[in-house]
């Protein structure tokens, strides 16, 4: 009987190198993409406040605060204690042009005030909230150049809430 000889070869350990070229190529593309999209998402954020619960009647000019109350029948503009004006709907749509005119008049009367509240009834569509906020926040005024407008701030510190 022949004996088998076992020859154990010593395995040579090979060192592996990690090729990170592909990963680096991915990072070169991904990092600028993430930075660019982060900047654009930052531009679309609008900061809103909730109306304070400690609000009371405001008779002093320093404490004047515009409140636009959007109801099913139309809009009301008040100073927190008394209604300044009511704007009924026109052809089943809110009259945003009349609202803009009244807001501009109020800004002329109270140029130092920046605070306003937009209060909505529960069944009013969300789109009207955005439209009313845009009217209260700023106005576009045409310039001398054709088809160009300048944006002027009116009441930029806006709070939102439910209508009383």
C-alpha positions as CSV (number, residue, x, y, z in Angstrom):
1,X,0.0,0.0,0.0
2,X,1.3,3.2,-1.0
3,X,1.2,6.0,1.4
4,X,0.0,9.3,0.3
5,X,2.1,12.1,1.3
6,X,0.3,15.2,2.2
7,X,2.0,18.2,1.0
8,X,0.6,21.3,2.6
9,X,1.5,24.4,0.7
10,X,1.7,27.4,2.7
11,X,-0.8,29.8,1.3
12,X,0.7,33.1,0.3
13,X,-1.4,35.9,1.7
14,X,-2.3,38.5,-0.9
15,X,-2.9,42.1,0.0
16,X,-5.9,43.6,-1.5
17,X,-6.2,47.3,-2.4
18,X,-9.5,49.1,-2.3
19,X,-10.2,51.1,-5.4
20,X,-12.1,54.2,-4.2
21,X,-12.1,55.9,-7.6
22,X,-15.7,55.1,-8.3
23,X,-16.8,56.2,-4.9
24,X,-15.0,59.5,-5.3
25,X,-16.6,60.1,-8.7
26,X,-20.0,59.6,-7.0
27,X,-19.2,62.1,-4.3
28,X,-18.0,64.7,-6.8
29,X,-21.4,64.6,-8.4
30,X,-23.5,64.1,-5.3
31,X,-22.1,66.8,-3.0
32,X,-22.8,69.7,-5.4
33,X,-26.2,68.4,-6.2
34,X,-27.1,68.2,-2.5
35,X,-25.8,71.7,-1.9
36,X,-27.7,73.2,-4.8
37,X,-31.0,71.6,-3.8
38,X,-30.5,72.6,-0.1
39,X,-30.2,76.3,-1.2
40,X,-33.4,76.1,-3.3
41,X,-35.4,74.5,-0.6
42,X,-34.3,77.2,1.9
43,X,-35.7,79.9,-0.4
44,X,-39.2,78.6,-0.4
45,X,-39.7,78.6,3.4
46,X,-42.1,81.2,4.8
47,X,-41.9,81.7,8.5
48,X,-45.3,82.0,10.2
49,X,-46.4,82.8,13.8
50,X,-49.4,81.8,15.7
51,X,-51.4,84.7,17.1
52,X,-50.8,85.3,20.8
53,X,-53.5,84.3,23.2
54,X,-52.9,87.4,25.3
55,X,-54.2,89.7,22.7
56,X,-56.7,92.2,23.8
57,X,-58.3,95.4,22.6
58,X,-55.8,97.6,20.9
59,X,-56.5,101.3,20.9
60,X,-53.0,102.6,20.9
61,X,-51.2,103.2,17.5
62,X,-48.1,101.4,18.9
63,X,-50.1,98.3,19.5
64,X,-52.0,98.4,16.2
65,X,-52.2,95.0,14.5
66,X,-54.0,94.3,11.2
67,X,-56.3,91.3,11.2
68,X,-57.7,89.9,8.0
69,X,-60.5,87.5,8.7
70,X,-61.5,85.4,5.7
71,X,-65.1,84.1,6.0
72,X,-67.4,82.3,3.6
73,X,-69.2,85.5,2.7
74,X,-66.2,87.7,2.3
75,X,-63.3,89.3,4.2
76,X,-63.2,91.6,7.2
77,X,-60.3,93.8,8.2
78,X,-60.0,94.6,11.9
79,X,-57.6,96.0,14.4
80,X,-58.3,93.3,17.0
81,X,-61.2,95.0,18.7
82,X,-63.3,96.6,16.0
83,X,-63.9,95.9,12.3
84,X,-62.3,98.5,10.0
85,X,-63.8,97.3,6.7
86,X,-65.7,94.5,5.2
87,X,-65.1,93.2,1.7
88,X,-67.8,91.1,0.2
89,X,-67.1,88.5,-2.5
90,X,-67.4,89.4,-6.2
91,X,-68.7,86.7,-8.5
92,X,-68.1,84.1,-5.9
93,X,-64.4,85.0,-5.6
94,X,-62.6,87.0,-2.9
95,X,-61.9,90.6,-3.9
96,X,-58.2,90.6,-3.4
97,X,-57.7,94.0,-5.3
98,X,-59.9,95.8,-2.7
99,X,-58.0,94.1,0.1
100,X,-54.7,95.2,-1.4
101,X,-55.9,98.8,-1.6
102,X,-57.1,98.8,2.0
103,X,-53.9,97.1,3.2
104,X,-51.8,99.8,1.4
105,X,-53.9,102.5,3.1
106,X,-53.3,101.0,6.5
107,X,-49.6,100.8,5.8
108,X,-49.6,104.5,5.0
109,X,-51.4,105.2,8.3
110,X,-49.1,102.9,10.3
111,X,-45.7,102.8,8.5
112,X,-43.8,101.4,11.4
113,X,-46.0,98.4,12.0
114,X,-44.9,95.0,10.5
115,X,-47.3,92.6,12.2
116,X,-50.5,91.2,10.8
117,X,-52.8,88.2,11.3
118,X,-54.7,86.2,8.7
119,X,-57.6,84.3,10.3
120,X,-59.5,81.7,8.3
121,X,-62.8,79.9,8.8
122,X,-62.4,76.1,8.7
123,X,-64.0,75.4,5.3
124,X,-62.0,78.0,3.3
125,X,-59.6,76.4,0.8
126,X,-55.9,76.6,1.6
127,X,-55.2,78.4,-1.7
128,X,-57.1,81.5,-0.4
129,X,-54.8,81.6,2.7
130,X,-51.8,81.8,0.5
131,X,-53.3,84.5,-1.8
132,X,-54.4,86.6,1.2
133,X,-51.0,86.2,2.8
134,X,-49.3,87.4,-0.4
135,X,-51.5,90.5,-0.5
136,X,-50.9,91.4,3.1
137,X,-47.1,90.7,3.0
138,X,-46.2,92.8,-0.1
139,X,-47.3,94.7,-3.2
140,X,-45.9,94.8,-6.7
141,X,-45.6,98.3,-8.1
142,X,-44.8,98.9,-11.8
143,X,-41.5,100.6,-12.6
144,X,-40.6,102.9,-15.5
145,X,-39.3,100.0,-17.5
146,X,-41.9,98.0,-19.3
147,X,-43.1,94.7,-17.8
148,X,-41.0,95.2,-14.6
149,X,-42.3,95.5,-11.1
150,X,-40.7,96.4,-7.8
151,X,-41.8,94.5,-4.7
152,X,-42.6,96.6,-1.6
153,X,-43.1,95.1,1.9
154,X,-46.3,95.9,3.7
155,X,-46.9,93.8,6.8
156,X,-44.2,91.1,6.6
157,X,-44.6,89.5,10.1
158,X,-47.7,87.4,9.5
159,X,-49.5,85.1,12.0
160,X,-52.1,82.6,10.9
161,X,-55.0,81.2,12.9
162,X,-58.6,80.2,13.0
163,X,-61.3,82.9,12.7
164,X,-63.3,83.8,15.8
